[in-house]
């Protein structure tokens, strides 16, 4: 049998199998910094408090909803622009006992793994670095396509003591609780 006759058909079949996935695939690679934000929540003397971080940047961003396991992201959060709700707290947070923003101007999350959980739900596991200390965190999030953008919304909790945030007399969790809740809304474009 002449197999050379079948080679063009085999090649056409292989290429046609890959085309539907390629034609519908959208990879989100560019952060829309104006539409994206991150916030935090904590408890100070048993009173719930909220705050917002400064600008977000994503020097690495690659998310294809058809292949979430291949996703890569590095999110940088500018700590100098932190807003805890009032000027005195903002000034305190920049000090070495708290965020040490002069020496460590960024908090950075670097993904190591993204898992699809079904129904538009995912989780990213990666390394969070604050004040030069790196710990592994897992951040559940949802993803939805909205016109020409992809919207990621989620959050996680970390313990401030793990990163040396709140040293000296501020180590007392009766004044400021150890748990810090982070929420985010990241908007990306192809």
C-alpha positions as CSV (number, residue, x, y, z in Angstrom):
1,X,0.0,0.0,0.0
2,X,1.3,3.5,-0.9
3,X,1.3,5.4,2.4
4,X,2.6,8.6,0.7
5,X,-0.9,9.0,-0.7
6,X,-2.5,9.2,2.8
7,X,0.0,11.7,4.3
8,X,-1.7,14.8,3.1
9,X,-5.0,13.6,4.5
10,X,-3.5,12.7,7.8
11,X,-1.9,16.2,8.0
12,X,-5.2,17.8,7.1
13,X,-7.0,15.8,9.8
14,X,-4.5,16.7,12.5
15,X,-4.6,20.4,11.6
16,X,-8.4,20.5,11.6
17,X,-8.6,18.9,15.0
18,X,-6.5,21.8,16.4
19,X,-8.3,24.6,14.7
20,X,-11.5,24.9,16.8
21,X,-9.5,25.2,20.0
22,X,-7.1,27.8,18.5
23,X,-9.9,29.8,16.8
24,X,-11.9,30.2,20.1
25,X,-8.9,30.6,22.5
26,X,-8.3,34.0,24.1
27,X,-5.2,34.5,26.2
28,X,-5.3,37.5,28.6
29,X,-1.9,39.1,28.9
30,X,-2.3,42.7,29.7
31,X,-3.4,44.2,33.0
32,X,-5.9,47.1,32.9
33,X,-4.3,48.9,35.9
34,X,-7.1,51.6,36.0
35,X,-9.8,49.0,36.4
36,X,-7.9,46.7,38.7
37,X,-7.6,47.1,42.5
38,X,-6.7,45.2,45.7
39,X,-8.0,45.9,49.2
40,X,-7.4,44.6,52.7
41,X,-9.4,44.1,55.9
42,X,-8.3,43.7,59.4
43,X,-9.5,44.1,63.0
44,X,-8.1,46.8,65.3
45,X,-9.1,46.5,68.9
46,X,-12.1,44.3,67.7
47,X,-13.2,47.0,65.2
48,X,-13.4,45.9,61.6
49,X,-11.2,48.1,59.4
50,X,-10.8,48.4,55.6
51,X,-8.1,49.7,53.4
52,X,-6.9,49.8,49.8
53,X,-3.5,49.3,48.2
54,X,-1.9,51.6,45.6
55,X,-1.3,50.8,42.0
56,X,-1.1,47.2,40.7
57,X,1.3,46.0,38.0
58,X,1.6,42.7,36.3
59,X,5.0,42.2,34.7
60,X,3.9,38.6,33.9
61,X,0.3,37.8,33.0
62,X,-0.8,34.9,30.9
63,X,-4.2,33.3,31.4
64,X,-6.1,31.2,28.8
65,X,-9.4,29.9,30.3
66,X,-9.1,26.9,28.0
67,X,-5.8,26.0,29.6
68,X,-5.8,27.4,33.2
69,X,-3.0,25.0,34.3
70,X,-0.6,26.9,32.0
71,X,-1.4,30.3,33.6
72,X,1.4,32.4,34.9
73,X,1.1,35.7,36.8
74,X,3.3,38.0,38.8
75,X,1.3,40.8,40.5
76,X,3.1,43.7,42.1
77,X,1.3,45.9,44.7
78,X,2.7,49.3,45.4
79,X,2.8,49.6,49.2
80,X,3.6,53.3,49.3
81,X,0.1,54.1,48.1
82,X,-1.6,52.1,50.9
83,X,-4.7,53.8,52.3
84,X,-5.9,52.5,55.7
85,X,-8.6,55.1,55.9
86,X,-6.9,57.9,57.7
87,X,-3.6,59.7,57.4
88,X,-2.1,58.7,60.8
89,X,-2.5,55.0,60.0
90,X,-1.1,55.5,56.5
91,X,2.0,57.1,58.0
92,X,2.4,54.4,60.6
93,X,2.1,51.6,58.0
94,X,5.1,53.0,56.0
95,X,7.4,52.6,59.1
96,X,9.8,49.7,59.5
97,X,7.7,48.1,62.2
98,X,4.9,47.6,59.7
99,X,5.5,47.5,55.9
100,X,9.0,49.2,55.7
101,X,8.0,50.8,52.4
102,X,11.3,52.6,51.9
103,X,13.2,49.3,51.8
104,X,10.4,47.1,50.5
105,X,8.1,49.2,48.2
106,X,6.3,46.2,46.7
107,X,4.4,43.2,47.8
108,X,4.6,40.5,45.1
109,X,2.6,37.5,44.3
110,X,4.1,34.9,41.9
111,X,1.9,32.0,40.8
112,X,3.2,28.5,40.8
113,X,0.0,26.6,39.9
114,X,-3.5,27.4,38.8
115,X,-6.3,24.8,39.2
116,X,-9.7,24.9,37.7
117,X,-12.4,24.1,40.3
118,X,-15.4,24.2,37.9
119,X,-18.1,26.7,37.3
120,X,-15.8,29.6,36.6
121,X,-14.0,29.0,39.9
122,X,-10.2,28.6,40.1
123,X,-7.4,28.8,42.7
124,X,-3.9,30.1,42.3
125,X,-1.2,28.8,44.6
126,X,2.0,30.8,44.7
127,X,4.5,32.8,46.6
128,X,3.6,36.0,48.4
129,X,6.6,38.3,49.3
130,X,6.2,41.1,51.8
131,X,9.2,42.8,53.5
132,X,11.6,40.4,52.0
133,X,9.8,37.4,53.5
134,X,8.2,34.8,51.1
135,X,5.4,32.4,52.1
136,X,3.1,30.1,50.0
137,X,-0.5,31.2,49.8
138,X,-3.6,29.9,47.9
139,X,-6.0,32.4,46.5
140,X,-9.4,31.2,45.3
141,X,-10.9,33.3,42.5
142,X,-13.6,33.5,39.9
143,X,-13.0,34.4,36.2
144,X,-15.5,35.7,33.7
145,X,-15.2,37.2,30.3
146,X,-16.8,40.6,30.0
147,X,-16.7,41.9,26.4
148,X,-13.0,42.4,25.5
149,X,-11.8,41.9,29.0
150,X,-11.3,39.1,31.5
151,X,-12.3,39.7,35.2
152,X,-10.6,37.9,38.0
153,X,-12.1,38.4,41.5
154,X,-11.1,36.7,44.7
155,X,-9.2,36.8,47.9
156,X,-7.3,35.1,50.7
157,X,-6.2,35.6,54.3
158,X,-2.6,35.7,55.6
159,X,-1.1,36.2,59.0
160,X,0.8,39.5,59.3
161,X,3.2,38.0,61.9
162,X,4.5,35.5,59.2
163,X,5.8,38.5,57.3
164,X,7.0,40.6,60.2
165,X,4.2,43.2,59.7
166,X,3.6,44.8,63.0
167,X,6.8,44.4,65.1
168,X,7.8,45.6,68.5
169,X,4.8,46.6,70.6
170,X,2.5,45.9,67.6
171,X,3.1,42.2,67.9
172,X,0.2,42.1,70.3
173,X,-2.8,40.7,68.4
174,X,-5.1,42.2,70.9
175,X,-4.4,45.6,69.3
176,X,-4.3,44.6,65.7
177,X,-5.4,41.0,64.8
178,X,-3.0,38.7,63.1
179,X,-5.4,37.8,60.2
180,X,-5.3,40.2,57.2
181,X,-7.9,39.6,54.5
182,X,-7.0,40.5,50.9
183,X,-9.6,40.9,48.1
184,X,-8.8,41.7,44.5
185,X,-10.4,42.5,41.2
186,X,-8.0,42.2,38.3
187,X,-9.1,43.2,34.9
188,X,-7.1,41.9,31.9
189,X,-7.1,42.3,28.1
190,X,-5.8,40.0,25.4
